[in-house]
Amino acid sequence: MDLYSDKYFMNEAMKMAKIAFEEGEIPVGAIIVCRNKIIARAYNQTEKLTDVTAHAEILAITSAENALGAKYLTECKMYVTLEPCAMCAGACFWAQLGEIHYAANDPKRGFSRLSDNLLHPKTKVQSGLLAEESKQLLDEFFKKLRN
């Protein structure tokens, strides 16, 4: 696998999603990359932190802003295993993320169901990389939850 490729970074986000899965959280992972260096890693922690806003994307944005000492992430790329919800898309807008790469679509809560305008106009979006792997992990999680 090519170091610094989109696939490499999405695999790193998948590692975070698997940690969430193991901890009984909805398995979504996110990383933020700046100039080919991972500056933030996060996964959903809504149960652990008893905080409905503790989505992987929000935690990653906070971590990346702390790492850079800046509130804007215009030079950064986020890799996340599930399409961001409206709340996370809003946070990405305010952080002015340069790029968002997400794996699986979220037909129920994904931001694109509402409007593509939830993101900053300069933010580039790509989707579908490792979508099947991400969807399988989510399906397995919810199946386990129901049983």
N, C-alpha and C positions, 0 to 999 in steps of 0.2 A: 504494500500500500504506500502510495506516494506521501511522504511527509509533507505537511502543510497543504494537502489537498482537502477539498470539501468533504470527501468521504472520510478521511482521517479524523477531521474535527467532529463530524457527525457521529462517528464511532465513539469519540470521547464523551459526547453528550449522552449516547446510549449507555455508557458505563454509569453515568449519574442516574439515569432512569432505572437501571437495575438495582442500584443502591436503594432508591425509593421503594421499589418493588419489595426488596428484602425487609425493609422497615415498615411495610404495611401502608405505605403512602401510594397515591395514584402515581404510576411510574412515568413521570415526565422529568427529563433532565435537560439542562441547558449549560452551555459554556459560552464565554465571550472571548474573542480573539482580537488582539490589536497587533498589527504588523507581524503576523504569523506566530505570535506568542499568546498562549492561553493565559488570560489575566483574571478569569473568574470561572468557577465551577459551582453548580448548584443543582438541587433537585427539589421536588415538591416536599414541603414540610408542614402542611396545614394541620395535620394531626399532632405531630411532635411539638409544634410551637403553639398549638391551639389558636391559630391565626388564619382566617380564611384568605388573607392576602399573601400568604407565604408560598406563592407559586414559584416554580423554578426560575422563570424569567425575571420576576421582581427581585428575588434574592441574588440572581446573577448580576442584574443591573446595579444594585447597591454595592455589591462586592467589586465590580469593575470600576465604578465611580470612585470608590475608596482607593483602589489600586492606582488609578491615574491621578487622583486628587482633582477631579473635574466632574462637572455634572453632565456634560455632553459627551456622547460616545460616537461622534461623527466618523471617526477613523476605525471604528470597531465593527465586527461581524458577530452576530449571535447565531449559534446553532442550537436548535431546540427540537426535541423529539415529537412534539405535537404542536399543531397550529395554535398560536396564542389566542386566548380568549380576549374579549373586549377590554377588560381591565389591563391585561398584560400588553395589548396593542397600544393602549393609551400611554402606559409607562414607556414603551419603546418610542412612541411619538415624542414625549417630553424629553427623553434622553437623546433624541435625534440619532438613533442608531443608523450606521451606514448601510448595513445589510442584515437581513434576517433570512436564515435558511431553516426551514422546518421540514420534518420528515412526514408524518401522517397528517392528513386533513382531519379536522374536527367538525363533522357535519352538524353537531348539536350546538356547540359553544364557540366555534372558531370565528375570529373577527371578520373573515371574508363573507360570512353569512349575512352580516349586517352591512358592511361597507368596506371597500379597500381604502377609503379615505381616513380610516382610523390611524393609519401610520403616517409618519412624516413624509411629505411629498418627495424628498430626496432619498428615502430609504428604498433600497433595492430588495426584492423578495424573490426567493427561489424555494420550491417545494418538491417533495417526492423522494429525496435521497434517503434511503433506508426506511421508507414508508412502511413496507411490509413487515420488517422486523419490529418497528415501533408499534404497529397495529397488533401484532401477535402478542407482544408483552402486555399491552393494555387489555386485550381480550382475555388473556390468561388471568390477569389481575381481577377483572370483574367477574369472571367465571368462578374463581376461588372465593370471592366475596359472597356470591350468591349461594354457595354450597355450605 
